[in-house]
Amino acid sequence: MTDQNVLAGHPPENAFPADRDEWQAILDTVAPAVRAEVATTVTRHAERCADIFYKTLLRHPDAATFLSHDVINVQLHHALTNWLRTLFPESAPDLDTLIRIQRHIGLVHARTRVPIHVILHGARLLKYELRHHLFARQLPPQTLSAAIDYTETMMDLAIEVMSQEYVLDLTKEIEDDEAYRLITLSQDVALERETQRGALLEWGQKAVLGIFGAATGPIQSLENAPFGLWLNHKGSLLFPANAGLRQIQSNVRHIDRTLLPGITAETPPSLDKVKDLQAALDEIRFLLDELFRKHEALENGRDPLTRVLSRRFLPSILGREVTSAFHRNTPFSLLLLDIDHFKTINDRFGHTSGDTVLRHIAELVVTCSRGNDFVFRYGGEEFLIALVETSGHDAELTAERLRARIEESPILGLGDAPVRVTASIGVATFDGHPDYTHLIEDADRALYRAKSLGRNRWATA
């Protein structure tokens, strides 16, 4: 990812004039001898600073979950040592480059959702450690004072720029969450409500049949049924921080953890407890109706050609799903689909026909996806499908089903005969890395591999 990509949509270089002026003044006035002493100290002790930084933060309850993954540990340890050396070189650094680096780091912190107070805690650790090593050099008092002031001010300014970028990115994410909530409601509120009411009714009927021995196999928990998946993923986006939603989630947990175990533990089942189950389901239906009634249908933010989600919502939704998978220890997978030889289709039949192909593929992708999944128009002829609570094996099955469906569904009206189109698909599964872009990169590598192997197939990275 280039710096231009990283900073797209964010303020230009002169967005923080006070920071620039103060930072430039420090770079211009610090004595070369002081800069050299600090650079030498950092060069010698950057590795140890990184070691202490991570060992200490791993004991911090709010930081451990973000730093416990082995890949993150290795990557961030290396990144931290490089950051220190970049911030304190022996010769004066270029200010614009320095600010770009801090902005990029702030953006990464926002994507990985590292709390800002954890970042500030880490900066305090680093300042303490560098101050300790500067004292150990036994510098003249005036040089030591200037070196400490230079070190701590440079770090403070760096953290300020990071924090500004962090807040900008989180603000945009909040705005996109709200926009997504509105455009999802705009699909067809009445249809969505009836679909979820139907899913809840179907689960209730199967549960009762299972209770009285009229169905084979164990009773599926409500949370893992289609209604529960919708509730935990799309429902929580549609109705964020809503008391009614929280009550529904509480009722679902009560059914799964108390009512069902209590009913199935008795033979024959207690009719009173079955009535309690029905009452809990009725309350969920009532609360669900109330949630939908409070919202108006609004149209906004879908890809105008294919009507699937626009790429705008990727950071908000994928960041949220990765965090959910991390904390709930549930699987999460991505499919990145690219239409094979799409340029040839455009060249042969024209761009209008190319649009027809895109709409056709989008419809097939939506049809082959569950109602709980998220489908995005990722690029020109690329679609990204986020498969919630889906393991790598199940994602591969979905990819094959989708690939076969596309191959078996010729497109009419482009020429004298039906035109057959194929697609290549990259499959990636969440591996614990908290930055959703890591997962997209895995899917992109897998897609490249599928194409290099001959197209019309799926592959993993």
Solvent accessible surface area in square Angstrom, and as a share of the most:
residue,aa,sasa,rsa
1,M,147,0.65
2,T,76,0.44
3,D,66,0.34
4,Q,140,0.62
5,N,89,0.46
6,V,5,0.03
7,L,27,0.14
8,A,70,0.54
9,G,81,0.78
10,H,35,0.15
11,P,36,0.23
12,P,94,0.59
13,E,51,0.23
14,N,105,0.54
15,A,35,0.27
16,F,25,0.11
17,P,82,0.52
18,A,77,0.59
19,D,12,0.06
20,R,56,0.20
21,D,101,0.52
22,E,90,0.40
23,W,0,0.00
24,Q,73,0.32
25,A,51,0.40
26,I,30,0.15
27,L,9,0.04
28,D,100,0.52
29,T,110,0.64
30,V,21,0.12
31,A,48,0.38
32,P,105,0.66
33,A,66,0.51
34,V,8,0.05
35,R,18,0.07
36,A,31,0.24
37,E,43,0.19
38,V,1,0.01
39,A,8,0.06
40,T,42,0.24
41,T,1,0.01
42,V,1,0.00
43,T,84,0.49
44,R,161,0.59
45,H,50,0.22
46,A,0,0.00
47,E,88,0.39
48,R,131,0.48
49,C,1,0.01
50,A,0,0.00
51,D,56,0.29
52,I,42,0.21
53,F,26,0.11
54,Y,15,0.06
55,K,130,0.55
56,T,30,0.18
57,L,5,0.02
58,L,66,0.33
59,R,178,0.65
60,H,36,0.16
61,P,112,0.70
62,D,63,0.33
63,A,0,0.00
64,A,30,0.23
65,T,52,0.30
66,F,31,0.13
67,L,10,0.05
68,S,64,0.41
69,H,39,0.18
70,D,108,0.56
71,V,55,0.32
72,I,8,0.04
73,N,42,0.22
74,V,108,0.62
75,Q,89,0.39
76,L,54,0.27
77,H,43,0.19
78,H,117,0.52
79,A,49,0.38
80,L,18,0.09
81,T,2,0.01
82,N,64,0.33
83,W,18,0.06
84,L,0,0.00
85,R,91,0.33
86,T,51,0.30
87,L,0,0.00
88,F,4,0.02
89,P,35,0.22
90,E,121,0.54
91,S,81,0.53
92,A,60,0.46
93,P,25,0.16
94,D,87,0.45
95,L,12,0.06
96,D,49,0.25
97,T,54,0.31
98,L,2,0.01
99,I,1,0.00
100,R,73,0.26
101,I,52,0.26
102,Q,0,0.00
103,R,1,0.00
104,H,67,0.30
105,I,36,0.18
106,G,0,0.00
107,L,12,0.06
108,V,35,0.20
109,H,38,0.17
110,A,0,0.00
111,R,29,0.11
112,T,13,0.08
113,R,62,0.23
114,V,18,0.10
115,P,33,0.21
116,I,59,0.30
117,H,88,0.39
118,V,4,0.02
119,I,17,0.09
120,L,91,0.45
121,H,41,0.18
122,G,0,0.00
123,A,9,0.07
124,R,146,0.53
125,L,32,0.16
126,L,5,0.02
127,K,40,0.17
128,Y,136,0.52
129,E,13,0.06
130,L,2,0.01
131,R,78,0.28
132,H,101,0.45
133,H,15,0.07
134,L,1,0.01
135,F,112,0.47
136,A,71,0.55
137,R,70,0.25
138,Q,164,0.73
139,L,25,0.13
140,P,83,0.52
141,P,114,0.72
142,Q,157,0.70
143,T,33,0.19
144,L,25,0.13
145,S,71,0.46
146,A,42,0.33
147,A,0,0.00
148,I,28,0.14
149,D,93,0.48
150,Y,7,0.03
151,T,2,0.01
152,E,44,0.20
153,T,33,0.19
154,M,0,0.00
155,M,0,0.00
156,D,60,0.31
157,L,4,0.02
158,A,0,0.00
159,I,16,0.08
160,E,82,0.37
161,V,0,0.00
162,M,8,0.03
163,S,26,0.17
164,Q,62,0.28
165,E,0,0.00
166,Y,16,0.06
167,V,88,0.50
168,L,66,0.33
169,D,22,0.12
170,L,52,0.26
171,T,62,0.36
172,K,86,0.36
173,E,23,0.10
174,I,120,0.61
175,E,101,0.45
176,D,5,0.03
177,D,41,0.21
178,E,72,0.32
179,A,8,0.06
180,Y,3,0.01
181,R,30,0.11
182,L,42,0.21
183,I,0,0.00
184,T,6,0.03
185,L,4,0.02
186,S,14,0.09
187,Q,91,0.40
188,D,66,0.34
189,V,20,0.11
190,A,51,0.40
191,L,116,0.58
192,E,37,0.17
193,R,58,0.21
194,E,92,0.41
195,T,71,0.41
196,Q,14,0.06
197,R,75,0.27
198,G,35,0.34
199,A,21,0.16
200,L,0,0.00
201,L,90,0.45
202,E,90,0.40
203,W,12,0.04
204,G,6,0.06
205,Q,101,0.45
206,K,121,0.51
207,A,1,0.01
208,V,36,0.20
209,L,89,0.44
210,G,19,0.19
211,I,19,0.10
212,F,101,0.42
213,G,63,0.61
214,A,71,0.55
215,A,46,0.36
216,T,139,0.81
217,G,56,0.54
218,P,136,0.85
219,I,46,0.23
220,Q,97,0.43
221,S,34,0.22
222,L,0,0.00
223,E,51,0.23
224,N,83,0.42
225,A,2,0.02
226,P,85,0.53
227,F,0,0.00
228,G,1,0.01
229,L,19,0.10
230,W,3,0.01
231,L,2,0.01
232,N,31,0.16
233,H,4,0.02
234,K,30,0.13
235,G,0,0.00
236,S,18,0.11
237,L,7,0.04
238,L,1,0.00
239,F,2,0.01
240,P,71,0.45
241,A,96,0.75
242,N,34,0.17
243,A,68,0.53
244,G,17,0.16
245,L,8,0.04
246,R,131,0.48
247,Q,76,0.34
248,I,0,0.00
249,Q,37,0.16
250,S,45,0.29
251,N,13,0.07
252,V,4,0.02
253,R,100,0.37
254,H,85,0.38
255,I,0,0.00
256,D,27,0.14
257,R,164,0.60
258,T,72,0.42
259,L,23,0.11
260,L,15,0.07
261,P,64,0.40
262,G,24,0.23
263,I,0,0.00
264,T,77,0.45
265,A,85,0.66
266,E,66,0.30
267,T,135,0.78
268,P,111,0.70
269,P,25,0.16
270,S,31,0.20
271,L,118,0.59
272,D,99,0.51
273,K,71,0.30
274,V,15,0.08
275,K,135,0.57
276,D,73,0.38
277,L,0,0.00
278,Q,69,0.31
279,A,59,0.46
280,A,12,0.09
281,L,2,0.01
282,D,74,0.38
283,E,77,0.35
284,I,0,0.00
285,R,43,0.16
286,F,122,0.51
287,L,28,0.14
288,L,0,0.00
289,D,21,0.11
290,E,52,0.23
291,L,4,0.02
292,F,2,0.01
293,R,148,0.54
294,K,141,0.60
295,H,39,0.17
296,E,135,0.60
297,A,64,0.49
298,L,81,0.40
299,E,111,0.50
300,N,72,0.37
301,G,23,0.22
302,R,42,0.15
303,D,16,0.09
304,P,114,0.72
305,L,39,0.19
306,T,12,0.07
307,R,113,0.41
308,V,6,0.04
309,L,8,0.04
310,S,26,0.17
311,R,123,0.45
312,R,104,0.38
313,F,0,0.00
314,L,6,0.03
315,P,47,0.29
316,S,0,0.00
317,I,1,0.00
318,L,1,0.00
319,G,4,0.04
320,R,52,0.19
321,E,4,0.02
322,V,2,0.01
323,T,39,0.23
324,S,25,0.16
325,A,5,0.04
326,F,52,0.22
327,H,104,0.46
328,R,94,0.34
329,N,140,0.72
330,T,30,0.18
331,P,58,0.37
332,F,2,0.01
333,S,0,0.00
334,L,0,0.00
335,L,0,0.00
336,L,0,0.00
337,L,0,0.00
338,D,13,0.07
339,I,2,0.01
340,D,6,0.03
341,H,110,0.49
342,F,19,0.08
343,K,149,0.63
344,T,80,0.47
345,I,15,0.08
346,N,24,0.12
347,D,100,0.52
348,R,179,0.65
349,F,45,0.19
350,G,28,0.27
351,H,137,0.61
352,T,110,0.64
353,S,17,0.11
354,G,1,0.01
355,D,52,0.27
356,T,43,0.25
357,V,0,0.00
358,L,6,0.03
359,R,100,0.36
360,H,39,0.17
361,I,0,0.00
362,A,2,0.01
363,E,113,0.51
364,L,15,0.08
365,V,0,0.00
366,V,78,0.45
367,T,85,0.49
368,C,13,0.08
369,S,20,0.13
370,R,97,0.35
371,G,60,0.58
372,N,10,0.05
373,D,6,0.03
374,F,1,0.01
375,V,15,0.08
376,F,0,0.00
377,R,45,0.17
378,Y,31,0.12
379,G,26,0.25
380,G,46,0.45
381,E,52,0.23
382,E,37,0.16
383,F,0,0.00
384,L,0,0.00
385,I,1,0.01
386,A,0,0.00
387,L,3,0.02
388,V,0,0.00
389,E,38,0.17
390,T,9,0.05
391,S,41,0.26
392,G,21,0.20
393,H,121,0.54
394,D,66,0.34
395,A,0,0.00
396,E,47,0.21
397,L,94,0.47
398,T,16,0.09
399,A,0,0.00
400,E,67,0.30
401,R,126,0.46
402,L,3,0.01
403,R,35,0.13
404,A,23,0.18
405,R,96,0.35
406,I,1,0.01
407,E,60,0.27
408,E,118,0.53
409,S,20,0.13
410,P,42,0.26
411,I,6,0.03
412,L,128,0.64
413,G,76,0.73
414,L,20,0.10
415,G,40,0.38
416,D,163,0.85
417,A,63,0.49
418,P,76,0.48
419,V,19,0.11
420,R,160,0.58
421,V,5,0.03
422,T,35,0.20
423,A,0,0.00
424,S,0,0.00
425,I,0,0.00
426,G,0,0.00
427,V,3,0.02
428,A,7,0.05
429,T,49,0.28
430,F,32,0.13
431,D,71,0.37
432,G,12,0.12
433,H,17,0.08
434,P,16,0.10
435,D,10,0.05
436,Y,20,0.08
437,T,17,0.10
438,H,35,0.16
439,L,6,0.03
440,I,18,0.09
441,E,79,0.35
442,D,22,0.11
443,A,0,0.00
444,D,71,0.37
445,R,127,0.46
446,A,0,0.00
447,L,7,0.03
448,Y,167,0.63
449,R,113,0.41
450,A,0,0.00
451,K,45,0.19
452,S,78,0.50
453,L,92,0.46
454,G,52,0.50
455,R,86,0.31
456,N,44,0.22
457,R,98,0.36
458,W,81,0.28
459,A,4,0.03
460,T,48,0.28
461,A,77,0.60
